[in-house]
Amino acid sequence: MAGKVRIAIIGAGAVADYHHVPGIMLDPRAELVAICDPNEKLLAERQAKWGPVKATTKYEEIAADPEIDAVIICTPNFTHLPITLACAAGNKHVMCEKPLGLNFDESAQMFRAARDRNLRHMTAFTYRFAPSMRYLRHLVYSGGLGTPRHFRSQRFLDWPETSWGWRQYKKLAGAGDLFDMTIHRIDYAQDLMGQMLAICGAVATYAPRDKNPDGTPCAPSEVDDWSALICQFDRGGVGVLEGSTLMKGYHYEGFGHDWAEVNGSEGTAVYQLKEPNTILVGKQGQSLQKIEVPDEFLAPAGSPRDPKVGVPSTVFRYDLVWEFVSAIVEGRDCIPGFDHGASAQAVADSVLESFDKKSWINVPQDLG
Ligand SMILES: NC(=O)c1ccc[n+]([C@@H]2O[C@H](COP(=O)([O-])OP(=O)(O)OC[C@H]3O[C@@H](n4cnc5c(N)ncnc54)[C@H](O)[C@@H]3O)[C@@H](O)[C@H]2O)c1
């Protein structure tokens, strides 16, 4: 591709500001050229902060604009499918936030729309980019832990019990903690251990969330605030995953407790979000020890990001844009793609089905 990759942000809310725009600003191969959001006041604030780029309230204009190469979709979950389909029809490469769709069928449609036009497609599974997760993956695939047997993740957040806004309504979000948080852990579990063939899942809701943070009333939550599953992977391992937003005492400066480990025949390794530049490792007969993640895993190869700058639990999130732009420039698939997003969605859907039927579910795999 000649010149810079011209990127539009669709949905100028929290995650666009926290992850994606800083990622674009760091990448000399990329340029933020347009932003889109129905909230005109927010658009004006973002233009003041991000620079005087084109702004529109209609994503259809972004999809049709020949001066835009790629889009990053950071909107509420129910809009991901129509915006992706419009942008793919306009020949834009697409990174979309997770969960990719409201269900597996939507996510698979998004995958096919991008694949059939030979566009780059990426699911924003942020935690794959944490240095200790990248190193844990290396240990698994280089045989450093022997044969992987067990996977375990815990995502515990100590959040207020007030309204989650659009996130607490099924039509807008699909599900709660399961689609917001556990879906990331499903993704990295599959990345480390292989596809989940069968799962048994459960969800629960404790917080009514019938008040806004300012105390005014609102319609109560319809979605889960705790989710869990046990699973069998296609490479022979087994896993147990649990997440909740109601874990009192697990605040840790807002980052919560995010723990993932693989227990292999030769050793164990543990990722933790609150210390993403270190990893815990141990062999048989030892106790887990903290070691520094080697330098080559602190940031992607070639990235100008200095891993010593900024809050470690925040700054690796900028590497999503590096991967998206690298795939566009190099003409290769993004990792993780929409196929990975759809696969995680198939598992998350199966958790709801399993709980509903009170039985194990064979996870659907066919993306069409
Ligand atoms: N990868 C991660 O770690 C991570 C973190 C946070 C959020 N997310 C995901 O990002 C998405 C957005 O979350 P958020 O926290 O930024 O939400 P948010 O509510 O802060 O922002 C969403 C923005 O989208 C805008 N919007 C709504 N409909 C739109 C449309 N049709 N066209 C353009 N803009 C539209 C809203 O006005 C709002 O400004 C969600 O899918 C969420 O699950 C992912």
The ligand as an SDF file (V2000), in Angstrom:
LIG
                    3D

 44 48  0  0  0  0  0  0  0  0999 V2000
  -11.2100   -4.8840   23.8640 N   0  0  0  0  0  0  0  0  0  0  0  0
  -11.4380   -4.3960   25.0590 C   0  0  0  0  0  0  0  0  0  0  0  0
  -10.6680   -4.6060   25.9920 O   0  0  0  0  0  0  0  0  0  0  0  0
  -12.6620   -3.5350   25.2670 C   0  0  0  0  0  0  0  0  0  0  0  0
  -12.7220   -2.6200   26.3290 C   0  0  0  0  0  0  0  0  0  0  0  0
  -13.8650   -1.8230   26.4400 C   0  0  0  0  0  0  0  0  0  0  0  0
  -14.8970   -1.9470   25.5170 C   0  0  0  0  0  0  0  0  0  0  0  0
  -14.8110   -2.8570   24.5130 N   0  0  0  0  0  0  0  0  0  0  0  0
  -15.8770   -2.9910   23.4950 C   0  0  0  0  0  0  0  0  0  0  0  0
  -15.8990   -1.7880   22.7260 O   0  0  0  0  0  0  0  0  0  0  0  0
  -17.2260   -1.4520   22.3390 C   0  0  0  0  0  0  0  0  0  0  0  0
  -17.5400   -0.0400   22.8190 C   0  0  0  0  0  0  0  0  0  0  0  0
  -17.3720    0.0190   24.2130 O   0  0  0  0  0  0  0  0  0  0  0  0
  -17.1140    1.4090   24.9600 P   0  0  0  0  0  0  0  0  0  0  0  0
  -16.7820    1.0650   26.3690 O   0  0  0  0  0  0  0  0  0  0  0  0
  -16.1850    2.2630   24.1830 O   0  0  0  0  0  0  0  0  0  0  0  0
  -18.5890    2.0120   24.9040 O   0  0  0  0  0  0  0  0  0  0  0  0
  -19.0320    3.5440   24.9910 P   0  0  0  0  0  0  0  0  0  0  0  0
  -20.4750    3.5160   25.3230 O   0  0  0  0  0  0  0  0  0  0  0  0
  -18.0870    4.3250   25.8600 O   0  0  0  0  0  0  0  0  0  0  0  0
  -18.8200    4.0860   23.5110 O   0  0  0  0  0  0  0  0  0  0  0  0
  -19.5960    3.6460   22.4140 C   0  0  0  0  0  0  0  0  0  0  0  0
  -19.7510    4.8440   21.4700 C   0  0  0  0  0  0  0  0  0  0  0  0
  -20.3850    4.3730   20.2770 O   0  0  0  0  0  0  0  0  0  0  0  0
  -21.2710    5.4010   19.8510 C   0  0  0  0  0  0  0  0  0  0  0  0
  -22.2690    4.8390   18.9160 N   0  0  0  0  0  0  0  0  0  0  0  0
  -23.4530    4.2300   19.2150 C   0  0  0  0  0  0  0  0  0  0  0  0
  -24.0560    3.8690   18.0680 N   0  0  0  0  0  0  0  0  0  0  0  0
  -23.2630    4.2520   17.0450 C   0  0  0  0  0  0  0  0  0  0  0  0
  -23.3650    4.1870   15.6120 C   0  0  0  0  0  0  0  0  0  0  0  0
  -24.4070    3.6220   15.0140 N   0  0  0  0  0  0  0  0  0  0  0  0
  -22.3510    4.7160   14.8780 N   0  0  0  0  0  0  0  0  0  0  0  0
  -21.2840    5.3000   15.4590 C   0  0  0  0  0  0  0  0  0  0  0  0
  -21.1450    5.4020   16.8040 N   0  0  0  0  0  0  0  0  0  0  0  0
  -22.1100    4.8750   17.5870 C   0  0  0  0  0  0  0  0  0  0  0  0
  -21.8550    5.9500   21.1410 C   0  0  0  0  0  0  0  0  0  0  0  0
  -22.4350    7.2370   20.9640 O   0  0  0  0  0  0  0  0  0  0  0  0
  -20.6260    5.9610   22.0430 C   0  0  0  0  0  0  0  0  0  0  0  0
  -19.9420    7.1970   21.9910 O   0  0  0  0  0  0  0  0  0  0  0  0
  -18.1190   -2.5340   22.9300 C   0  0  0  0  0  0  0  0  0  0  0  0
  -18.3480   -3.5330   21.9560 O   0  0  0  0  0  0  0  0  0  0  0  0
  -17.2860   -3.1250   24.0640 C   0  0  0  0  0  0  0  0  0  0  0  0
  -17.5760   -4.4750   24.3340 O   0  0  0  0  0  0  0  0  0  0  0  0
  -13.7100   -3.6410   24.3860 C   0  0  0  0  0  0  0  0  0  0  0  0
  1  2  1  0
  2  3  2  0
  2  4  1  0
  4  5  1  0
  4 44  2  0
  5  6  2  0
  6  7  1  0
  7  8  2  0
  8  9  1  0
  8 44  1  0
  9 10  1  0
  9 42  1  0
 10 11  1  0
 11 12  1  0
 11 40  1  0
 12 13  1  0
 13 14  1  0
 14 15  2  0
 14 16  1  0
 14 17  1  0
 17 18  1  0
 18 19  2  0
 18 20  1  0
 18 21  1  0
 21 22  1  0
 22 23  1  0
 23 24  1  0
 23 38  1  0
 24 25  1  0
 25 26  1  0
 25 36  1  0
 26 27  1  0
 26 35  1  0
 27 28  2  0
 28 29  1  0
 29 30  1  0
 29 35  2  0
 30 31  1  0
 30 32  2  0
 32 33  1  0
 33 34  2  0
 34 35  1  0
 36 37  1  0
 36 38  1  0
 38 39  1  0
 40 41  1  0
 40 42  1  0
 42 43  1  0
M  CHG  2   8   1  16  -1
M  END
$$$$
